[in-house]
Amino acid sequence: MRVDGGGSRPVQTQATTSTSTAKPAQPAQTTTSQPAARTTEPAARAPVDPQRQQDSRTVSRHDMRAQMLQQRLATDVGGPRAEPRFQSAYLDEAHVRRVADMKDPVQRNYAITRGYHELSEGMASLVGKDNANWLTFGKWASNTAGGVIRKEVDVKLPGSDSPVGGLVNFVTKPVQNWKKDDAADAVAKGNQAIFGDIAPHFSRFINTFQNDTSWRKDPARGQQMIDDFVKQPALEGKPDLQNAFRSYHEAMTLKDAKGYEAENRRAELMFQGNFLVAKHEQQVADRFVKGAMPGMSYNDNVTDQMRLNIPGQSLVLGQDVQKAAPFELTSFNAVPEMNAEARRFGQDPQSTQHSDASDWSKYDERMGYIFHYFRSYQQESRLHETPSVPFVTV
């Protein structure tokens, strides 16, 4: 291994008077015309630029560190890995349960939002970051919900001079009793329920496929792993989640595949996984949302005031999705069943017209909006930014 910065090896000088190599001097040769011994001068060398030498040594040190990292990864369980192992407290299902069980709704929301972000990064290490996963969307929904939980959001009902805070109400009440505290409580409980129901499955998926990487070289092994994963008791009776993780698994196997067809298929599989998780998520949320809205004819007005805050934008849920779908998702050739899903929720698979939600309390209205929102923003790189929430002790 070269550690001299890649330069030439120093020239070693050696005098002919060395006792190990010089011949004994003869008396007749000690005249002024022939010296008894001669010292060899070092060979002349060009002056060295100190900065270039330092830069060379720096590059060499960087190369050495990279080699050491490669060696460590190669000797890790499961053999060589494309990326270092993802680590997070949220990979511990006990930690996820502790977060879901936190009593303070504001602190719990901070921890949930942080958890969605970290698990999103963990999923990205497996499926890639060019397509958002459900957790990537989930962290911004949770971050927006935090404003309601902290009672920072106001909604004004028609004919009322004073605003009523929040977007949802946990218990159905007469409109005149629809209060900010009720709304904050409802959003907090919905935030808690969704995280507690869905996050543990993502933790388990990440652990399963990064702890045993034999699936990378053995497709049959990978198929057995995903079959075992979806058969776990925790996923029993949750077909949308089961199929979602199958989609994520297939997308994961295509992460390093090259070519138009592979990239399109992976994008479509990611959309399918995201949308199927959303279907399950909104079923969990449904009772909270239905009790949240003021009811009667006020739901339309409240929906028009609802916002979803993502980096650089505030989306109005009562308006059509304005962003066009990325090229890879302009059609569903790999997962044609997604066309039927769009039509099931009253949507045109090829157009975002009428994608607005007129009444957020209705499951089909929410899913119609989510279909186009997920599709249009799946490759929006800013969604991977970190939400500005404080770290909390769990």
C-alpha positions as CSV (number, residue, x, y, z in Angstrom):
1,M,0.0,0.0,0.0
2,R,1.4,3.4,-1.0
3,V,1.2,6.0,1.7
4,D,3.7,8.5,0.3
5,G,1.0,10.5,-1.6
6,G,1.8,8.7,-4.9
7,G,5.2,10.4,-5.4
8,S,8.5,8.8,-6.2
9,R,10.3,6.7,-3.6
10,P,13.1,8.7,-1.9
11,V,16.6,8.2,-3.3
12,Q,18.8,6.4,-0.8
13,T,22.4,7.6,-0.7
14,Q,25.3,5.4,0.3
15,A,29.0,6.4,0.8
16,T,31.7,4.2,-0.7
17,T,33.5,4.4,2.6
18,S,30.8,2.2,4.2
19,T,32.6,-0.7,6.0
20,S,30.2,-3.1,4.5
21,T,31.0,-2.3,0.8
22,A,34.2,-0.3,0.4
23,K,37.4,-2.2,-0.5
24,P,40.5,-1.7,1.8
25,A,42.6,1.2,0.6
26,Q,46.0,0.3,-0.9
27,P,49.0,2.4,0.2
28,A,50.1,3.0,-3.4
29,Q,46.7,4.5,-4.1
30,T,46.7,7.2,-1.4
31,T,48.2,9.9,-3.7
32,T,46.8,13.3,-4.3
33,S,45.7,12.2,-7.8
34,Q,43.5,9.4,-6.5
35,P,41.6,9.9,-3.3
36,A,41.3,7.0,-0.9
37,A,37.5,7.3,-0.8
38,R,34.8,9.2,-2.5
39,T,31.4,10.2,-1.1
40,T,28.6,9.9,-3.7
41,E,26.4,13.1,-3.8
42,P,22.6,12.6,-3.8
43,A,21.1,12.8,-7.3
44,A,19.8,16.2,-8.2
45,R,15.9,16.4,-7.8
46,A,13.4,18.9,-9.0
47,P,12.0,21.1,-6.3
48,V,8.7,19.7,-4.8
49,D,5.6,22.0,-4.6
50,P,4.5,21.6,-1.0
51,Q,0.8,22.2,-1.9
52,R,0.8,19.5,-4.6
53,Q,2.4,17.1,-2.2
54,Q,-0.2,17.8,0.4
55,D,-3.1,17.5,-2.0
56,S,-1.7,14.1,-3.2
57,R,-1.4,12.8,0.3
58,T,-4.9,14.0,1.0
59,V,-6.3,12.1,-2.0
60,S,-4.4,9.1,-0.9
61,R,-5.8,9.2,2.6
62,H,-9.3,9.5,1.2
63,D,-8.7,6.5,-1.0
64,M,-7.5,4.5,2.0
65,R,-10.6,5.4,4.0
66,A,-12.8,4.3,1.1
67,Q,-11.0,1.0,0.8
68,M,-11.4,0.4,4.5
69,L,-15.1,1.2,4.3
70,Q,-15.5,-1.2,1.4
71,Q,-13.7,-3.9,3.4
72,R,-16.0,-3.4,6.4
73,L,-19.1,-3.6,4.2
74,A,-17.9,-6.7,2.4
75,T,-17.4,-8.5,5.7
76,D,-20.9,-7.5,7.1
77,V,-23.7,-10.0,7.4
78,G,-25.1,-10.8,4.0
79,G,-22.0,-9.9,2.0
80,P,-21.3,-6.7,0.1
81,R,-23.9,-3.9,0.3
82,A,-24.5,-1.1,-2.1
83,E,-25.1,1.4,0.7
84,P,-24.2,1.3,4.4
85,R,-26.9,-0.1,6.7
86,F,-29.6,2.3,7.5
87,Q,-29.9,3.0,11.3
88,S,-32.7,4.6,13.2
89,A,-34.5,4.3,16.6
90,Y,-37.7,3.9,14.6
91,L,-36.5,0.5,13.3
92,D,-37.2,-0.7,16.8
93,E,-40.9,-1.6,17.0
94,A,-40.9,-1.0,20.7
95,H,-39.7,2.5,20.1
96,V,-42.6,3.0,17.5
97,R,-45.1,1.8,20.2
98,R,-43.6,4.2,22.8
99,V,-44.1,7.1,20.3
100,A,-47.7,6.1,19.6
101,D,-48.4,5.9,23.4
102,M,-47.0,9.3,24.2
103,K,-49.5,11.3,26.2
104,D,-48.6,14.9,25.2
105,P,-50.3,15.3,21.7
106,V,-48.0,18.1,20.6
107,Q,-44.8,16.2,21.5
108,R,-46.2,13.0,20.1
109,N,-46.9,14.7,16.8
110,Y,-43.3,16.0,16.6
111,A,-42.1,12.4,17.2
112,I,-44.5,11.0,14.7
113,T,-43.4,13.4,12.0
114,R,-39.8,12.7,12.8
115,G,-40.5,9.0,12.6
116,Y,-42.2,9.2,9.2
117,H,-39.1,11.1,7.9
118,E,-36.6,8.6,9.2
119,L,-38.5,5.6,8.0
120,S,-39.0,7.3,4.7
121,E,-35.2,7.5,4.4
122,G,-34.9,3.9,5.4
123,M,-37.3,2.8,2.7
124,A,-35.4,5.0,0.2
125,S,-32.3,3.1,1.0
126,L,-34.0,0.0,-0.4
127,V,-36.3,1.2,-3.1
128,G,-34.5,4.4,-4.2
129,K,-35.1,8.1,-3.7
130,D,-36.2,9.1,-7.2
131,N,-39.7,8.0,-6.3
132,A,-41.3,9.0,-3.0
133,N,-42.8,6.3,-0.8
134,W,-45.9,6.5,1.3
135,L,-43.9,7.7,4.3
136,T,-42.5,10.6,2.3
137,F,-46.0,11.9,1.8
138,G,-47.0,10.9,5.3
139,K,-44.5,13.2,7.0
140,W,-45.9,16.3,5.4
141,A,-49.5,15.3,6.2
142,S,-48.4,14.8,9.9
143,N,-46.4,18.1,9.8
144,T,-49.5,19.9,8.6
145,A,-51.7,18.2,11.2
146,G,-49.3,19.5,13.8
147,G,-50.5,23.0,13.2
148,V,-54.0,22.0,14.0
149,I,-52.9,20.1,17.1
150,R,-51.1,23.1,18.3
151,K,-54.2,25.2,17.6
152,E,-52.5,27.4,15.0
153,V,-55.0,26.8,12.3
154,D,-58.4,28.6,12.0
155,V,-61.4,27.8,9.9
156,K,-64.2,30.3,9.6
157,L,-67.7,29.0,9.1
158,P,-70.2,31.0,6.9
159,G,-72.2,33.6,8.9
160,S,-69.7,33.5,11.7
161,D,-67.6,36.5,12.7
162,S,-65.1,34.5,14.7
163,P,-63.0,31.7,13.3
164,V,-63.2,28.2,14.6
165,G,-59.9,26.4,14.7
166,G,-59.0,23.1,13.2
167,L,-60.0,20.8,10.4
168,V,-61.7,18.0,12.2
169,N,-63.8,17.2,15.3
170,F,-63.5,13.9,17.1
171,V,-67.1,13.7,18.2
172,T,-70.0,14.8,16.0
173,K,-71.5,17.9,17.6
174,P,-73.9,20.7,16.5
175,V,-72.1,23.3,14.4
176,Q,-72.4,25.9,17.1
177,N,-70.4,23.7,19.5
178,W,-67.6,23.0,17.0
179,K,-64.6,24.2,18.8
180,K,-60.8,24.5,18.3
181,D,-60.1,22.2,21.2
182,D,-62.3,19.5,19.8
183,A,-60.6,19.8,16.4
184,A,-57.1,19.6,17.9
185,D,-58.1,16.6,19.9
186,A,-59.5,14.9,16.8
187,V,-56.5,15.5,14.6
188,A,-54.2,14.4,17.3
189,K,-56.0,11.1,17.8
190,G,-56.1,10.4,14.1
191,N,-52.4,11.2,13.8
192,Q,-51.8,8.7,16.6
193,A,-54.0,6.0,15.2
194,I,-52.5,6.1,11.7
195,F,-48.9,6.0,12.9
196,G,-49.5,3.2,15.4
197,D,-51.3,1.1,12.8
198,I,-48.9,1.6,9.8
199,A,-45.4,2.6,10.9
200,P,-44.6,-0.8,12.6
201,H,-45.0,-2.6,9.2
202,F,-42.5,-0.3,7.5
203,S,-40.0,-0.8,10.4
204,R,-40.4,-4.5,9.9
205,F,-40.0,-4.4,6.1
206,I,-36.8,-2.3,6.3
207,N,-35.3,-4.6,9.0
208,T,-36.3,-7.7,7.0
209,F,-34.6,-6.7,3.7
210,Q,-31.6,-4.9,5.0
211,N,-30.6,-7.5,7.6
212,D,-30.7,-10.4,5.1
213,T,-29.5,-9.2,1.7
214,S,-29.4,-12.7,0.1
215,W,-32.4,-11.6,-2.0
216,R,-30.1,-9.4,-4.0
217,K,-28.5,-12.3,-5.8
218,D,-31.2,-14.9,-5.3
219,P,-34.7,-13.9,-6.6
220,A,-36.3,-17.1,-5.3
221,R,-35.0,-16.3,-1.8
222,G,-36.4,-12.8,-2.2
223,Q,-39.8,-14.1,-3.2
224,Q,-39.9,-16.4,-0.2
225,M,-39.0,-13.5,2.1
226,I,-41.8,-11.3,0.9
227,D,-44.3,-14.2,1.0
228,D,-43.3,-14.8,4.7
229,F,-43.5,-11.1,5.4
230,V,-47.1,-10.6,4.2
231,K,-48.2,-13.8,6.0
232,Q,-47.3,-12.3,9.4
233,P,-50.2,-12.2,11.9
234,A,-49.7,-8.4,12.1
235,L,-50.8,-8.0,8.5
236,E,-53.7,-10.5,8.7
237,G,-56.9,-8.9,7.4
238,K,-55.1,-6.0,5.8
239,P,-55.1,-6.9,2.0
240,D,-54.2,-3.4,0.8
241,L,-51.1,-3.3,3.0
242,Q,-50.1,-6.9,2.0
243,N,-50.3,-6.0,-1.7
244,A,-48.6,-2.6,-1.1
245,F,-45.5,-4.3,0.4
246,R,-45.5,-6.8,-2.5
247,S,-45.3,-3.8,-4.9
248,Y,-42.5,-2.2,-2.8
249,H,-40.6,-5.5,-2.9
250,E,-40.8,-5.8,-6.7
251,A,-39.8,-2.1,-7.0
252,M,-36.9,-2.8,-4.7
253,T,-35.6,-5.6,-7.0
254,L,-35.6,-3.1,-9.9
255,K,-33.7,-0.4,-8.1
256,D,-30.4,-0.9,-10.0
257,A,-32.0,-2.0,-13.2
258,K,-31.3,0.2,-16.3
259,G,-33.4,1.0,-19.2
260,Y,-36.7,2.7,-20.0
261,E,-38.9,-0.3,-19.3
262,A,-37.4,-1.1,-15.9
263,E,-37.5,2.5,-14.7
264,N,-41.2,2.9,-15.8
265,R,-42.2,-0.3,-14.2
266,R,-40.5,0.6,-10.9
267,A,-42.2,4.0,-10.8
268,E,-45.6,2.4,-11.4
269,L,-45.0,-0.2,-8.7
270,M,-44.0,2.6,-6.3
271,F,-47.2,4.5,-7.1
272,Q,-49.3,1.3,-6.6
273,G,-47.7,0.6,-3.3
274,N,-48.2,4.2,-2.1
275,F,-51.9,4.3,-3.2
276,L,-52.7,1.0,-1.6
277,V,-51.2,2.1,1.7
278,A,-53.3,5.3,1.4
279,K,-56.5,3.3,0.9
280,H,-55.8,1.5,4.2
281,E,-54.7,4.7,5.9
282,Q,-57.9,6.5,5.0
283,Q,-60.0,3.6,6.3
284,V,-58.3,4.0,9.6
285,A,-58.8,7.8,9.5
286,D,-62.4,7.7,8.3
287,R,-64.2,7.8,11.7
288,F,-62.0,10.6,12.9
289,V,-62.6,12.7,9.7
290,K,-66.4,12.1,9.7
291,G,-66.7,13.2,13.2
292,A,-64.4,16.2,12.6
293,M,-66.4,18.1,10.0
294,P,-69.1,20.5,11.2
295,G,-71.7,18.7,9.2
296,M,-74.7,19.8,7.1
297,S,-73.7,22.2,4.3
298,Y,-70.7,23.4,6.1
299,N,-68.4,20.6,5.0
300,D,-67.9,22.1,1.5
301,N,-66.8,25.4,3.0
302,V,-64.4,23.8,5.5
303,T,-62.9,21.6,2.8
304,D,-62.2,24.7,0.6
305,Q,-60.2,26.1,3.5
306,M,-58.1,23.0,4.2
307,R,-54.4,23.1,3.2
308,L,-51.7,20.6,2.8
309,N,-48.3,22.2,3.4
310,I,-45.4,20.7,1.5
311,P,-42.0,22.3,0.8
312,G,-42.5,25.4,-1.2
313,Q,-46.3,25.0,-1.7
314,S,-49.6,25.0,0.2
315,L,-52.0,22.8,-1.7
316,V,-55.7,23.6,-1.4
317,L,-57.6,20.3,-1.0
318,G,-60.8,21.9,-2.5
319,Q,-59.0,22.6,-5.8
320,D,-57.8,20.4,-8.6
321,V,-54.2,19.1,-8.4
322,Q,-52.3,21.5,-10.7
323,K,-49.1,19.6,-11.2
324,A,-48.7,17.3,-14.2
325,A,-47.8,13.7,-13.7
326,P,-44.2,12.7,-14.4
327,F,-43.5,11.0,-17.7
328,E,-43.1,7.6,-16.1
329,L,-46.6,7.8,-14.7
330,T,-48.5,9.2,-17.7
331,S,-49.9,5.7,-18.2
332,F,-50.1,2.4,-16.2
333,N,-48.8,-0.3,-18.5
334,A,-47.2,-2.3,-15.7
335,V,-50.0,-2.0,-13.2
336,P,-53.2,-1.5,-15.4
337,E,-55.3,-2.1,-12.3
338,M,-54.5,1.5,-11.2
339,N,-56.8,2.7,-14.0
340,A,-59.7,0.9,-12.4
341,E,-58.7,2.3,-9.0
342,A,-58.9,5.9,-10.5
343,R,-62.4,5.2,-12.0
344,R,-63.6,3.6,-8.8
345,F,-63.0,7.0,-7.1
346,G,-64.6,9.0,-9.9
347,Q,-61.3,10.0,-11.5
348,D,-60.0,10.1,-15.1
349,P,-56.7,8.3,-15.1
350,Q,-55.4,10.7,-17.8
351,S,-56.5,14.0,-16.3
352,T,-56.4,15.9,-13.0
353,Q,-59.6,17.7,-13.8
354,H,-62.2,17.2,-11.1
355,S,-59.5,15.9,-8.7
356,D,-60.6,18.4,-6.1
357,A,-62.3,17.1,-2.9
358,S,-65.7,18.9,-2.4
359,D,-66.3,17.2,1.0
360,W,-63.2,15.9,2.9
361,S,-65.4,13.8,5.2
362,K,-66.2,11.4,2.3
363,Y,-63.8,8.6,1.8
364,D,-64.2,8.5,-2.0
365,E,-63.5,12.3,-2.3
366,R,-60.3,12.0,-0.3
367,M,-59.1,9.0,-2.3
368,G,-59.8,10.8,-5.6
369,Y,-57.6,13.7,-4.6
370,I,-54.9,11.5,-3.1
371,F,-54.7,9.5,-6.4
372,H,-53.7,12.5,-8.4
373,Y,-51.6,14.2,-5.6
374,F,-49.5,11.0,-5.1
375,R,-49.1,10.5,-8.8
376,S,-48.2,14.1,-9.7
377,Y,-45.8,14.6,-6.8
378,Q,-44.1,11.2,-6.6
379,Q,-40.9,12.4,-8.2
380,E,-40.9,15.8,-6.5
381,S,-37.4,15.9,-4.9
382,R,-38.2,18.5,-2.3
383,L,-40.6,16.1,-0.6
384,H,-37.4,14.4,0.8
385,E,-36.5,17.5,2.8
386,T,-36.5,17.2,6.6
387,P,-39.5,18.8,8.3
388,S,-38.7,21.5,10.8
389,V,-39.8,19.8,14.0
390,P,-37.8,19.6,17.3
391,F,-36.3,16.4,18.6
392,V,-38.3,15.0,21.6
393,T,-37.4,12.5,24.2
394,V,-39.4,9.3,23.9
